[in-house]
């Protein structure tokens, strides 16, 4: 029985020093992704990805480093014959998903997220915006509690019982207090540099639109799932509008996973460091299979398991 595979790509927070190094060292096609990216970036990508540094956790550096790593690993997987029927990514990861689906070149995706990260950091002054993860309440329950608090919004629907809120710092704090009183198990402030995925990112969205308009897009070889609609995107004409809207809109990750499962996906391969998305999926649907590929060793194990399943 064949698997219907989705490649899924992590967002900010998954980064770690050393990510992708085993692929860079062992596979020329992965090395080429990093080296080509270094040509279009204004900083040393290899230093940020592979050597101890503090930039790796700064949005403007994190974003290109993560996308480069995810796409370097993707290239090796594709060359080994492991290909998806659909792709999806959380927030930043959507750029990896689009490039993996054939919608843009890897270097363009990496260049775009460098600009995106910079614009996001600049959109709101330091300490004026914040985000928190809310555990133990539904999106509907959270929306009901925050509706009368100005300048706070839902940023991410991650999985049942985990939703992120975003907005002005004091409003997010006030929302946290109210949500705890309403029964939230925990409200955890997130270590981010701004209030992402809300109307406060409008200046960044406008700047990003200008970058997107100058980026050559290609026809998609397979569909990807949009964060904004949780629906398949099959035509390149939709990409610019959706990526621009994504900056100010809630990320519908739980809904995206449910859509892929409804479309027949039974195997999710998380490409890049960490297992955050796989953990979310296990809370969404325990019946589907999840794999993580962040190292060559993990890749070899996953390929072995997938080939074994194919032959059954």
N, C-alpha and C positions, 0 to 999 in steps of 0.2 A: 504493500500500500504506500503510495507516494504521499509526502507531506506537502502541505501548502505553507510555504515559508514566508515570514515577514522579517526583514531586517529593521531593527529599531535602534535609534541613536540617542544617547544621553544628552542632557543639557548641563548647564553650569552647576558645579558642585561635584561632578564626577571626576574632575581633573586631579592628577597626582604626578609628582615628579617621577620621571622614568617611563611614563606611559608611551607605548609604541616602540620602545628601544629595541626589543627583541626582533620586531619586524624590520626596523631600520637596518639592523645589523645582518639579518639573514636573507632578506628578500630585496633584490634590486628594484622591483616595481614599487615596493613600499618606500624605499630610500628616495626614489624619483619623485614621489608625491611630496615628501618633506623638502627635498632640494628645490623642486619647482616652486613650492610655496615660499621658500626663503627668498627666491628671486623677486617676488611681488610684494613682500612685506618690508616694513621699515624697522624691523628689529630681528634679532637672531632667534629664530624659531627653535633651532636645535638646542640652544642654551635653555630656553624656557621649558621645553618638553623633557629634556634629559638630565639637566644639572640642577643641583639645589639652588633655588632662587625664590624670591617673594613675588615676582611678577606673575607667576602662574595663577595666583588667586586674585589678580586684578582683571576686571571684566574685559578690558580692551586687549589683554594678552590671553586670557583664558579661552575666549571664544575661538580665535584662529587656531590655538594649540589643540583644542578638543576636536575641531572639525578636521584638521590635518591628520590627527591620529586616527579618527574614525574612518576617514577615506583611504588612508594608507592600508589599514587592515582590510577594508572592503575590497581594495584592488587585489590583494593576495587571495582573498576568498573567491572572488570572481574568476581569477586565473586558475584556481583549483576546481572550478566547476560548481561551486556552491553559490547559487543565485536565488534571489527572492522573487516572489510573485507581486509583492507590494512592499513599500517602505513607509516608515513614519519616524518622527523624532520629536522629542520634547523641547519646545521653545527653540533655543539655539540648534538643537539636533535636527530641526526641520531642514536646515541648509544641507546637512550631510545626507538626509533622506532624498532631497531633490537631486543633488549631484549623483547619488547612487542610482537613482531612477533615470538618469540620463538627461535631466533638465538643464544642467549647467556644468561647465568644466570645474574640476576640483579647485584649480587656482582661483577661479572667479568666486566660488563659494567661500574660500578662505579669505580672500581679499575683502569680500562683502562683510563677513562677520568681524573682521578687524575694524572696519568703519562702523558697523552696527554697535560694537562694544564701546567704541569711543563716544559715539553719539548718546548712547544710553547713560554713560557716566556723566556726560556734560548736561543732560537734560534737566536734572534736578540738583540744586546745590547740596553739598555734603550735609548729612544728618537731617535733611528736610523730608526724606522719604524712607520707608521701611517696609519689610515684609515679615510675615509670621506664618508658620504652619499650624493649622488647627486640627487637633486629633479628636475623633469621637463624635463628630456631628456631621450631618449631611449638608450638601451644598444648599438645599432649600432652607434648612434650619439656620445656617449661617447668614444667608441672604435676609431672612426675616429679622435677625438680630441686628444686622448692620445697616438696614435700610434707612434709619433715621440719623445715622452718624455721617456727617459730611466727609467727602474725600477719602473714603475707604471702599475697596472693591474686592471681589474674588479674582485672584490671579491665576490659580491653577486648580483644576479638578483632577487630582492625581489618581486616587483610587477610593473605594468606599472607606470612609472614616479618616481621610487625609485630604484636606483642602488648604490652599495657601491664600492668605489675604495680603493686600498691598495698598499703599496710599501714603498720605502725609503721616509723619512719624507719630504725632500726638493722637491722630485719629486711629491709627493702627493699635496704639497702646490702649486707647479707650475701648476699641472693639474687643481687644483681648480680654479685658476685665469683664465686659458684658458677656462674652462667649463662655468664659469660665463659669460665670453665674448661671448660664443657660445649660450647663452640663458638659462642656467640653472637658475631655480628660486632661489635655495639656494644650497650652498655646506656646509655641517655641519660636522666639525671634530668629530670623535667618541671617546669616552672615553674607549680606549682599550690599552692593554699593548704591542701590537705588530702588525706587518703587516700580518694579517692572510690570508689564502687561496691564496697564491702566491708562486713563486719559492723560496722566501727568507725563507720559512718554510721547505725547503728540509732537513736540519739537524734534525729537529723535526720529520719529516716523517720517516727518517731512524731509529731513535730511537723507534718510535711508532711501526714500522714494527716488530722489535725484540719482543716487548711486545705482539703484536697480534699473532705472530707465536707460542707463548707459551700459548695462551688462548684457552680453549676447546670451539668449536662451535657446535651448534646443528642444525638439519634440521629445516628449517623455517616452522612454522605451517600455516602462511599466508605470502603473499609477503610484502616487504617494498619497498619504492622508494628511489633510490640512488641520493644523491646530485650531483654526478659527471655526471651521464647519464640521469637523470630525467626519468628513466625507472624502471619497476618492477624488483626486485631481488627475485628469487624463490629458489636459490640453495646456500647453505652455502659456497661453494667453491669460490664464488665471493667476499665474505665479506671482507677478508683481503686486497685484491688488491684495492677494492673501498675505504675502510676507509683510506688506506695509501695515495692513490691518492687525496682524499678529502682535505688533508692538504695543497696541493700546487695548487689546482684547484678551479675555480670559483664555487660557490654554485648556482645551477640552481633551485631556489625555485619556481619562477613563472612558469617555464617550468614543474616542478614536479606537481604543483597544476593542471595545464592544462591537464597533462597526467592522473591524477586521475579522473578528471571530464570527460575526454574522455572515461575512463574505466567505467563510470557509477556512480561514487561517487557523492552523492547529499547532504551529511551531514558530516560536519567536526567538530570533537570534539577536541578542544585545551586542552591538559592535562598538567597542571602545571600552574605556576603563570603568570598573564598578559594576554593580548589579542593581542599581536603584530601580530601573524600569522593570526588570524581572520581578523584583519584590512587589512592585505595584500590581503587576499582572497576576501574580499568585493570589492577591487579595480581590482581584476582579473576577477571575475564573480559574479555579484549581485544576480544571480538566485539561488545559492546554499545556504544551511543553515549552519550557524556557531554557535557553542556553546563553552563556556569556562568553565573549571572546575579547580579551584584553591583552593576552600574551600568546606567543607561538604554541606553548604547551597546551593552553586552553583550546586553541584552534584545532590542533591535532586530535585532541580528545573529542571535540564536537564533530569534526568530520568523520571520525571513526564511528561515532554513534549514529550519525545521520545515514551513512552508507549502510550500516548494519540494519537500520530500520527500512531503508529502501529495498534491501534484499530479502526482507521477510515476506 
